[in-house]
Amino acid sequence: MNSKIIKTISYLGVFLLISGVSYFLFDYFIPANSNSFLIFSKKETNQTADITPTNPQKTEIYPGPKTEICPINGKLYTKEEKEIWSTRRPLMVMIENHNDSRPQSGLQTADIVYETVAEGGITRFMGVFYCGQVAGSQANKYDVGPVRSARTYFLDIASEYSDYPLYNHVGGANCSAATDGGPCTTATKAQALEQIAAYGWTNKGTWCDLSQFSLSYKACRREPDRTGSPKATEHTMYCSSTELWNIADSRGLTNTTEAKKTSWDKNYRPWLFKQEDKPATTSDATNISFDFWSSMKGYNVAWKYDSTKNIYQRSNGGTDHIDFNTQETITAKNIVIQFVKETRSVDEHLHNLYAVIGSGTGFLVQNGVKTEITWSKANRASRTIYKDTKTGKEINFIPGNVWVEILPIGNSVTFN
């Protein structure tokens, strides 16, 4: 063969190899949205970059008649959206609320968000993603986070949403031993990782635990400059909800549990969503405010009612609480305030416990009014049921997202 032809073929082969490697690296290590690329460019050129992400909620991804009811948030969606969520099971993501973690990504597209203290008066969220995420932050490849560690009481809540709920976190409280090889220094009731294993969430065929330590870079990655300013490493882990569902699929966990031949919602108990989405004629809950720990004002919460849109807008630590994916203030249709027994510093690691199994009191806030309620949860896998104190009947939510604020018994809540 002519030497020129051989040389040309060799050059072409090298070019194709380099192109393939470049494509692989770009696809796996650069987020799908262009803003993350701008952040990368900013570091290289030392120029100010526009990091404002695209707002996926401005344009409907799946337009069309909304005829399909979501079993978790009660809203209506299109048939195309249902076709997507009906192949999955609910995804729980632990999202931190340290000052340096804000603004977080993905809270607005969660169907339900639970909030309570993780440690030292600093609260943590568990987002329940199912229907809202389909129409949510599709444009952002790593769309939820910053993701942090597991806590036992969140496991009790996650267990309401599936036989084997998808539970995304970065490690968690575990049976830590003293440095000299001594006995376990973590209280048994606080050992989240051991409980995850005991529930069968790490077994073959029911491996629903999505600890970041067992996941690929494509599912979760650190983005220290995501919000435009450098963050400490522990506040930088973001995950892709799409990839988390793909991983679950590869483990035999879709809408069914392949190993058990059952549907995830066989024993799922939906809440009632029959409340009319209409402002009340007389309001007594246009502004709601409370602390989790009075000594930690940076984590106090206020919800302000917008009667025009019939939604509540959230502030955290005295400032509007923004979702990074939308660049807008987080809102809710329904707010539940649930009082539970708090036990602080149960071991030398200062772990706390919150008794979300049992019963107690609280408030439901919606349509500009508050309702006194009771709550009950019989065991780990049973559903938390809220009832109107006056009528004894189960409460009705407005179709839409729900925030559950879990406060220590005795905390005060201001309504005006």
N, C-alpha and C positions, 0 to 999 in steps of 0.2 A: 504494500500500500504506500502511496505517495507520502513522504515525510511531512509535507505541508498539511495534508488532510489529517494525518495522525495528530499533529500539533493542534490543529483547529478543534478536533474532537476532544482532545485533552482539555483545552481551554474551556470548551463548552461544558464539559463534565464538572470542572471546578466551579464554573459560574452557577450551574444548577445546584450543586452541593451547597454553596454559600447561600444561595437564595432560599433553599429549603430550610437550612439552619436558622436563617434570619426570620423566616416566617414562623417557625416553631417558637423561637424566643419571643417574638412580638406577641404571638397568640397566647402564650402561657405566662409571660412575665410582665406584660403591659396591660392594664385594665382596658376594657372595651370602650369606656368613655374617654373623650379627648382631653378632659380636664386633668386626668392623672398624668397624661403625657406632658401637659403644660407644666405641672409641678416638677416633673423630671427635668424639663428644659430650664426651669427657673434655677435649679441647683447648679446646672452646668454653666449657664451664662450670667448668673447673678443678676438677672433682670426680674422685675415684678411680673408675675403671670396671672392671668385671669383664671381663678380656680372655681368660679361659680359653676356648679354642675347644671346639666340640663334639667328641666322640670318636666318629668314624664307625665304628671297629672294634668297638665294643661290641655293635652290632646288625648282623646280616648284611643287606646290601643286596639280595643275590640268594640267598635261602635255597632249599634243595632238594638233591637228590642230587648229590654231587660225583663226576662220572664222566669229566671231560675233563682230559687231562694238558696242562699248560703246557709248551711246548717249551724255555722258558728256565730256569724254576726247578723243573720236575719235579713241582709240586704238582697236586692234583686240584681242579677248579673245576666250577661248574654249567654246563649247556649255554647258559644265558642269558649268562653271563660270557664263554664262548668265542665266542658270536655277536658280542660287542663287540670282543674283541681280534683276532679273525680278519679284521676289516675294516681293521686298522691294521698299522703296522710298528713295531719297537722305537724308543723315544724315549730319547735320551741327554741328561742335564741336568748341566751343570757347577755344582756347589754348593760354596760356599766353606766354610772352616773357621777363619777368623780368630776370635779370641776374641769380637769384637763381632758376629759373625754368628750366634752361638748363642742360643737353640736353633733349629736349622734346621727347615725344613718339608719333609716328604716322604720322608726317607731310609728310614723304616720300611716304606713301601709299595713301594720299589724291589725288583725281583727280584734284582738284583745291584748291589753298590756296590764301586767301585774307589777306593782311597785312596793317594795318594803326594804328595810335596812339589811345590808350585807355585812357591814362591819363598821365600828366606830361612828355610827350615826350617818354613814354614807349609804345612800340607797342604791338599789340595783333593780333593773327591769327584767322581766321575762316577757318577750313578745310572742304571741301565738299567731303564726302566719299560715294562711290557708287560702281563702278567697281573695282578700284584698291585695295580696302580693301578686296575683296573676295580672291585675290591672295596674300594678304599682311600678316600682322602680326598675323596669326592664332595661333602661338605658345605662344603669350603673352595674358594672360587672361584679364588684364586691359591694353589695348593697345593704348589708346589715353589720352593725358594730358601733363602737368597739366591743368585741366579745370578751367576756371575763369568766370567772370560775363558777362552779356549781355550788349550790347550797341545798341542804336536805329539805327545807320547807318548800322550795321551788319544785323539787322532785315530787312532793305530795300533790302539788297543783298540776304539774305536767301530766301526772298519771290519770287525770280526768279526761284527757284528750285522745286516748288510743289504748289498745291493748299493749302496744309497744311504741310509745311516742318518740318522735325524732327530737333529740335533745342535744343542742349545740352549745358548747362551752369550751373554755380553756382550762383544763385541769379542775381542781376543786379541793375542798376541805377533805383531808384523808388522815389515816392513822399514822401521823408523823411521829417518829421516835426521837428521843433525846440524842444529841450528838455523840454521846458516849455509848450508844447502842442499848440504852435503857428501854423501859416499857413505852407503849403508845402514849403520846401526850395529847391526843385529840379525843374529846368526849365521844362516846359511841354514837349518841344521837346526832352528832355533828359530822359524822364521817360520810360525806356525800359519795365519794368514789366507791367505797365499800358497799354502800346501799345500791348504787347503780348496778354493780356486779350481782348483788343478791337478788335484784329484781329480774335478772335474766337479760338485761339490756346490752350485755357484751357477749352473749352467746351466739354461736353460729346459727343462723336462721332467724334470730330475733335481735340482731345487732343494731339496735336503734340509737345507741349512744354515739354522738358525733363530736367527741372530744377532738379539739384541733390537733392534739399530739398524734392522732392516728390518721390525719387527713393529708391530702396532697396540697402542694402549693397552689394548684388551680382552684381549690375549694376555699382556702383561707390564706391570707398573707398580711404582713405588716406594712402599713403605710404611714410612716412617721410624719410626713408633711401633708397629709390628706386635707386638713382644714386650713392650710396656709401658713401654719406656724409649727415648728418642731415640737413633738410630744415625747414624753418618756416612753420607753419600750412597752411597758405594761398597758399603755392606753392606745395602742396602734393596731390591734388585730381586727381585721375586717374579713367577712366571709361572703360567699356567693350563695344566695338562697337556691338558685337554679342548680348549682353544682352539689349542694347538700342533698337536694331531692334526687339528683342523678346517682349519688353515692348510695342513698337508701334503696333506690331501684336495683342497683347492682348487688345489694345484699338481700334481695327478695322481699323488700318492704315497700310496696306501692300502696294502693288503696286496700290491698289484701296483705295478709301475713303469709307468705308462701309456705313457710315451715308448719304453720298451724292450720292452713286452709280456711282462714276466717277473714272477715272484713274488719278493718280497724275500728269501725263504728258500731260493731255488733252490740256493744253494751253502752254506747255513748248516749248521754242524756242531754239533748239540746235545751237551752234556755227558751223562754217564751219571748217572742218579738211581735207584740200586738199593740203596743202603745202608739198612739197617733203622733206623727211628727209635726207638732203644731205648738207654738208658744202658748203657755197658760195665760188666762186673762189677768190673773194676779200672781206676781212673782215674789218669792221669799228666798230665792237662792240665785241672785245675779252675781254675787261675788262670794267665793268660797276660799278659805285660807286655813292652813294648818302646818304644824311642824311634825317631823318624825321624832327627832331629839331636839329639845329646846336649845341645847348648847351648840347645835350645828345649823346656823341660820342659812348657810349656803345651800341647804337642801330643803328649805321650806318650799311649800307649793301653794300656788294660787290659781284658781280657775275663774275666768271672767266670762259672763254670759253675753253672747251676741244674739239679741232677739230677732234681728233681721234674717240671719242665716240659721237661727235656732241651733247654735253650737256653742260649746265652751272652749275658750282659748286658754292655753296653759302657760304659766310662768314658773320658773324654777330659780330659787335663790334671788328673787327680785327682778329678774330679767325675762323677756319673752323666751320661751323654750322652742328653739328652731330645729327642724329636721334638716340635716345637711343635704339630703337627696332632693328635697323640694325647695329649700331655702325659705320656707314659710313657717309660721308659728303652728305648733302642734295643736290639734283640735280633737274634741271628743263629742259624741252624741249622748253618751251615758257615762256617769261617774258613780262608782260604788265606793263607799268608805266603809271598810270592814275592821272592826276592833277585835284584836286577838291578844292572847296572853304572850307577853314578851319575857324571855329569860336571857339576861345578858351575861357575857363572859363565862361560859360554861367550862372553859379550860384555859390553859396558859396561852393559847393562841387568840383568846378573846372572841371566840365564836359565839354567836347569838342563836337563839331558837325562837321560832314563832309558831304558835299552836294553831295551824290552819285546819287541823282535824278537830272536830268538836262542834261547838255552837257559840253564838254570841249575838251582838247587836251591831247596828250601823246605820248608814243613810244611803238612799238612792237619790241622785240629783239628775234631773232631766227637764227639758221644757221650761226652765227657769224656776222650778220648784223642788223642794226636798221632801222626801218621804222617809219616815223612820221604818227600819227593816230589822229582821232577824236573819241570821245565816246558820246553816248547818251542813256538816260534811261527816258522814258516818265512818269512813275509812279512807285509806290512801287512794284507791281506785274510784271511789264514788264521787259524784258530782256535787259541787257546792251549790246549795239551793238557797235563794233569797226570797223572803216573804214579807209582805206588808204587815207591820205590827198591828194595825187597827183591824184589818179584815182577816188576817191569817192566811190570805191567798198568796200564791206565788206571784212575784212581781213581773210586770211586762216591760221589756226594754223597747226603746225606739230602734228600728232596724238601722244598724250602723255600728261603729266601733265603740268598745267599752273599755274604760280604764278602771281597774280595781286597785284602790289605795289601801294597803294593809297597815293599819296603825296600831300601836300599843294601846291596850285598854287604859282609859284614864286621860288620854290625850284630848285636848279641846279642839273643836272645829268651829270656825267663825263663819256665819252666814249673814249676808245683808243684801 
